[in-house]
Amino acid sequence: MTTHFITAEIDLQESPMQMQQAIEAELQKRGEPLRWAVTSVDTASQTAQVEAVVTVAAEAKP
């Protein structure tokens, strides 16, 4: 298992619950999130910058 620091750009949602679900869905594509935080919001483009630490299972060697 390895850990990775990633950043993602997420479209702003109508409610905090929808925003959390959108962030978690995007992070799941990249691994299992350990922690994440919204680090900036761009109101002009209606996006949020998210920084996260995710774990990824190690690939089995043949």
VMD Tcl script that draws the C-alpha trace (Angstrom):
set ca {
  {0.00 0.00 0.00}
  {1.32 3.45 -0.88}
  {0.14 6.93 -0.05}
  {-0.13 9.77 -2.54}
  {-0.68 13.51 -2.16}
  {-3.09 14.69 -4.85}
  {-4.95 17.81 -5.89}
  {-8.31 17.90 -7.63}
  {-10.58 20.59 -9.01}
  {-14.25 20.10 -8.16}
  {-17.26 22.02 -9.48}
  {-19.10 23.85 -6.71}
  {-22.39 22.23 -5.68}
  {-25.65 23.67 -4.39}
  {-25.33 22.29 -0.86}
  {-22.49 21.28 1.49}
  {-23.70 17.65 1.44}
  {-23.59 17.54 -2.37}
  {-20.15 19.15 -2.30}
  {-18.81 16.52 0.11}
  {-20.26 13.71 -2.02}
  {-18.71 15.16 -5.21}
  {-15.30 15.47 -3.53}
  {-15.38 11.95 -2.11}
  {-16.50 10.49 -5.46}
  {-13.62 12.20 -7.29}
  {-11.08 11.10 -4.70}
  {-12.31 7.47 -4.82}
  {-11.25 7.42 -8.49}
  {-7.66 7.97 -7.35}
  {-7.50 5.77 -4.25}
  {-8.89 5.49 -0.74}
  {-8.99 8.98 0.85}
  {-7.29 9.29 4.24}
  {-7.91 13.01 4.58}
  {-8.80 15.94 2.36}
  {-9.34 19.69 2.56}
  {-10.74 22.42 0.34}
  {-7.78 24.78 -0.03}
  {-9.25 27.45 -2.31}
  {-12.44 28.44 -4.09}
  {-12.62 30.25 -7.43}
  {-15.99 31.99 -7.54}
  {-15.47 33.14 -11.13}
  {-15.13 29.58 -12.46}
  {-17.30 28.06 -9.69}
  {-14.66 25.48 -8.72}
  {-12.96 24.39 -5.53}
  {-9.36 23.19 -5.23}
  {-9.05 20.09 -3.03}
  {-5.84 18.63 -1.61}
  {-5.91 15.06 -0.35}
  {-3.88 12.12 0.83}
  {-5.05 8.80 -0.62}
  {-3.83 5.22 -0.31}
  {-3.45 2.90 -3.26}
  {-3.07 -0.86 -2.96}
  {0.31 -2.12 -4.13}
  {0.21 -4.00 -7.41}
  {1.00 -7.69 -7.21}
  {4.26 -8.63 -8.91}
  {4.09 -11.61 -11.29}
}
mol new
graphics top color blue
foreach p $ca { graphics top sphere $p radius 0.5 }
foreach p [lrange $ca 0 end-1] q [lrange $ca 1 end] { graphics top cylinder $p $q radius 0.2 }
display resetview
